[in-house]
Structure formats: C-alpha cells, structure tokens
C-alpha cells in the first residue's frame, strides 16, 4: 500500500524537477537575448546617453533566480 503512494510522490518530484530545469533554461535564453539587445544599444554611439540609458533598462529586465 505504501509503495504506490511513494511512486506517485516520486513522479511528482520528477515533474517538479523537470519544470525547474525548463524554467532555468528559459531564463538563461531570455537573459542572453536581453544582454544581446543591451550590447546593441551600447554600440549606438550616435544616440549618446539615451542609448546608454536604454541599455541599462534592458539589463535591468534580466531574471535572476536563486534555485537553492
């Protein structure tokens, strides 16, 4: 009787682990994309401080999660 409950628990934990890994991957891709956009703003020297401000704004949009 305990074994089926344990298997359900193990399955639920496996699902949660997959969900966390997927979220980390999505965050990583999102952060990389935002950094690329910020770097492009940094290259727009003709816009001066406006481009630098946009780059700071875009970098502030990055997701930082602590999974511990």
C-alpha positions as CSV (number, residue, x, y, z in Angstrom):
1,X,0.0,0.0,0.0
2,X,2.9,2.4,0.8
3,X,4.7,1.7,-2.5
4,X,2.1,3.2,-4.9
5,X,1.9,6.4,-2.8
6,X,5.7,6.6,-2.9
7,X,5.7,6.1,-6.7
8,X,3.2,9.0,-7.0
9,X,5.4,11.1,-4.9
10,X,8.5,10.2,-6.9
11,X,6.6,11.0,-10.1
12,X,5.5,14.4,-8.7
13,X,9.1,15.2,-7.7
14,X,10.4,14.3,-11.1
15,X,7.8,16.6,-12.7
16,X,8.8,19.5,-10.5
17,X,12.5,18.9,-11.2
18,X,11.8,19.0,-14.9
19,X,9.8,22.1,-14.5
20,X,12.6,23.8,-12.6
21,X,15.2,22.8,-15.2
22,X,13.0,24.1,-18.0
23,X,12.4,27.4,-16.2
24,X,16.2,27.8,-15.7
25,X,16.7,27.1,-19.4
26,X,14.1,29.7,-20.4
27,X,15.6,32.3,-18.1
28,X,19.0,31.6,-19.5
29,X,17.8,32.1,-23.1
30,X,15.9,35.2,-22.0
31,X,18.8,36.7,-20.2
32,X,21.2,36.0,-23.1
33,X,18.7,37.7,-25.5
34,X,18.4,40.7,-23.3
35,X,22.1,41.1,-23.0
36,X,22.5,40.9,-26.8
37,X,19.9,43.7,-27.1
38,X,21.7,45.8,-24.5
39,X,25.0,45.3,-26.3
40,X,23.4,46.6,-29.5
41,X,22.3,49.7,-27.6
42,X,25.8,50.1,-26.3
43,X,27.0,50.1,-30.0
44,X,24.7,53.0,-30.9
45,X,27.1,55.8,-30.0
46,X,25.2,58.4,-32.1
47,X,22.4,58.3,-29.6
48,X,24.7,59.0,-26.7
49,X,23.2,58.9,-23.2
50,X,19.8,57.8,-24.5
51,X,21.2,54.6,-25.9
52,X,23.2,54.0,-22.7
53,X,20.0,54.5,-20.6
54,X,18.1,52.0,-22.8
55,X,21.0,49.5,-22.3
56,X,20.7,49.9,-18.5
57,X,17.0,49.5,-18.7
58,X,17.2,46.3,-20.8
59,X,19.8,44.8,-18.5
60,X,17.5,45.5,-15.5
61,X,14.9,43.3,-17.2
62,X,17.1,40.2,-16.7
63,X,15.7,37.5,-14.5
64,X,17.8,36.4,-11.5
65,X,16.5,33.4,-9.6
66,X,18.1,31.5,-6.7
67,X,17.2,27.9,-7.1
68,X,18.8,26.7,-3.8
